[in-house]
Structures are given as C-alpha cells and as structure tokens.
Amino acid sequence: MSADRAAGILARFTAAQTNLLTKLREMPPGAAQQAPDADHWSAAQIGCHVALTNEWIAKIITGATAMAEPAPAGFQETFQGRNAPGMVKAFPTLQPPDLVGRDAALERLRISGQHMCKAIASLSPERGSGFVVHLPFGTLSLFELADYTAAHVGRHAVNVHTVARV
C-alpha cells in the first residue's frame, strides 16, 4: 500500500509540476516578470518560490535537512495535502528574490522538480509513515509532506494562471 501511495503522490506532483512549468513557459518573458501589484508576486517569482520550496522539502524527505523525527507513539496521519491551508506566509528562506526572470525560474523549477521526484520515489513505507515534521499548520508524516508539496505546486499553478490574466 505504501509503495502505491508514494507512486500516487509522485504522479500528482509530476502533473502539478508539469502544469506549472507549461503555464510559465507559455508566458512572454516580460509578462512573467510583472507583478500585478506590490502585494503579489510575479509569475516568475511564484515559480522561484515553488522551486525553493521543492528543494527544501526534498531535503527534509531525504534526510539531507534533519527536520524529520520518528513519529510519536499513537501518531495518526490525518492531514490531506489537497485540503492544505491556502495562504500561509512563506518562511523567509522560501521568499523569491525581488527580480527573477522567467527563464531563470523555469530552470530552477526543472531542477527542483527532479530533486523532489527522486525524494518522493525514495520514500520507504517505514520512513514515509514513521517519520514526521512539525510545521506551523500541523504535524505531518513524510508521506503527508510530499502530498502537501504536490498540492502546493498545484495551487501555485493556479496563481500563475491568475497573474497572467491580470
């Protein structure tokens, strides 16, 4: 079941990542750099934020960043990635630079997507369900964290589409 679970998460992540890359690639470079207003990121900044987040989470999943810990006794997975909170303030390290071009964002997304795919594929049943990470919106197993990441990319693909229409 867990191997199927990782495969399902990987499929959702790949679909969302491909969607975001396609939308950003189809935008004219200048339009991708224009933020709709001072309070919102440009499409290229959104892409850069997603890439930074993908990299951070991939490192947590693989253990390169030591944030995961064994699940406490009685821990139950209840988090649904697709029902994750919408507007969560990004950690300072996940904020995009003020100026980022479309092509630079695309390259960062491409590389981060490869790293995230490898991280998801590496999840064993023991690590995926048996280790957790504590975030401001809850305690998630690594499977749940990976699923959250797929939902995160999907939400931002919608944002890029919205920014492009402004």
C-alpha positions in Angstrom: 0.0 0.0 0.0 2.8 2.5 0.9 4.6 1.8 -2.4 1.4 2.6 -4.2 1.0 5.6 -2.0 4.4 7.0 -3.0 3.6 6.3 -6.7 0.3 8.2 -6.4 1.9 11.2 -4.7 4.7 11.2 -7.3 2.0 11.2 -10.1 0.2 14.1 -8.5 3.4 16.0 -8.0 4.6 15.4 -11.6 1.2 16.5 -13.0 1.2 19.7 -11.0 4.8 20.5 -11.7 4.3 19.9 -15.5 1.3 22.2 -15.4 3.2 25.0 -13.6 6.2 24.7 -16.0 3.9 24.7 -19.0 2.0 27.8 -17.9 5.1 29.7 -17.0 6.9 28.6 -20.3 4.0 29.9 -22.3 4.1 33.4 -20.9 6.1 36.1 -22.6 9.3 36.8 -20.6 8.4 40.4 -19.8 4.9 39.4 -18.6 6.2 36.7 -16.3 8.3 39.3 -14.5 5.5 41.8 -13.9 3.7 41.6 -10.6 0.1 42.6 -10.6 0.8 44.9 -7.6 3.2 45.5 -4.8 1.5 42.9 -2.6 1.7 40.0 -5.0 4.5 38.1 -6.7 5.0 37.9 -10.4 4.6 34.6 -12.2 8.4 34.2 -12.3 8.6 34.9 -8.5 5.9 32.3 -7.9 7.9 29.8 -9.9 11.0 30.6 -8.0 9.2 30.3 -4.6 7.9 26.9 -5.7 11.4 25.8 -6.7 12.8 26.9 -3.3 10.0 25.1 -1.5 10.5 21.9 -3.6 14.2 21.9 -2.8 13.6 22.5 1.0 11.1 19.7 1.2 13.1 17.3 -0.9 16.0 17.7 1.6 13.7 17.1 4.5 12.3 13.9 2.9 15.7 12.5 2.1 17.2 13.5 5.4 19.7 16.0 4.0 18.0 18.6 6.3 17.5 17.0 9.7 13.9 18.1 10.5 12.1 14.8 10.4 11.9 12.8 13.6 10.4 9.4 14.5 6.6 9.7 14.8 5.4 9.8 18.4 3.6 6.8 19.7 0.0 6.8 18.6 0.6 9.3 15.8 -2.2 9.1 13.2 -2.0 10.5 9.7 -4.9 12.8 9.2 -3.5 15.6 7.0 -4.9 15.9 3.5 -2.4 17.6 1.1 -5.1 18.7 -1.2 -7.0 20.3 1.7 -4.0 22.2 3.0 -4.2 25.8 4.1 -4.2 28.2 1.2 -2.4 31.4 2.2 0.4 30.5 4.5 3.1 33.1 4.8 6.2 31.6 3.3 9.3 31.2 5.5 11.9 33.9 4.8 14.2 31.3 3.1 11.3 30.4 0.7 10.7 34.0 -0.4 11.7 34.6 -4.0 14.1 37.4 -5.0 12.6 40.8 -5.9 13.6 40.3 -9.5 13.7 37.0 -11.3 13.3 36.2 -14.9 11.0 33.7 -16.5 13.8 31.5 -17.8 15.7 31.5 -14.5 12.5 30.5 -12.7 11.9 27.7 -15.3 15.4 26.3 -14.8 15.1 26.4 -11.0 11.7 24.7 -11.3 13.1 22.0 -13.6 15.9 21.1 -11.3 13.9 21.3 -8.1 11.2 19.0 -9.7 13.9 16.4 -10.4 15.1 16.5 -6.8 11.5 16.3 -5.5 10.7 13.4 -7.7 13.8 11.5 -6.5 12.9 12.3 -2.9 9.3 11.1 -3.2 10.4 7.9 -5.0 12.9 7.2 -2.2 10.2 7.1 0.5 10.0 3.7 2.0 6.9 2.7 4.0 8.9 3.0 7.2 10.2 6.5 6.5 7.1 7.8 4.8 4.7 6.9 7.6 7.2 6.5 10.5 8.8 10.0 10.4 7.1 13.3 11.0 7.9 17.0 10.6 6.3 19.8 12.6 5.1 22.8 10.6 3.0 25.8 11.7 -0.2 24.2 10.4 0.3 20.7 11.8 2.5 17.6 12.3 2.8 15.7 9.0 4.3 12.4 8.1 6.8 12.5 5.3 4.1 10.9 3.0 1.8 13.8 4.0 4.6 16.3 3.5 5.2 15.0 0.0 1.4 15.1 -0.7 1.3 18.7 0.6 4.1 19.6 -1.8 2.1 18.3 -4.8 -0.9 20.4 -3.6 1.3 23.4 -3.1 2.6 23.2 -6.7 -0.9 22.8 -7.9 -2.2 25.9 -6.0 0.6 28.0 -7.4 0.0 26.8 -10.9 -3.5 28.4 -10.5 -1.8 31.6 -9.2 0.4 31.8 -12.2 -2.6 31.5 -14.4 -4.4 34.3 -12.4 -1.3 36.6 -12.5 -1.1 36.0 -16.3 -4.7 37.2 -16.8 -4.2 40.4 -14.8 
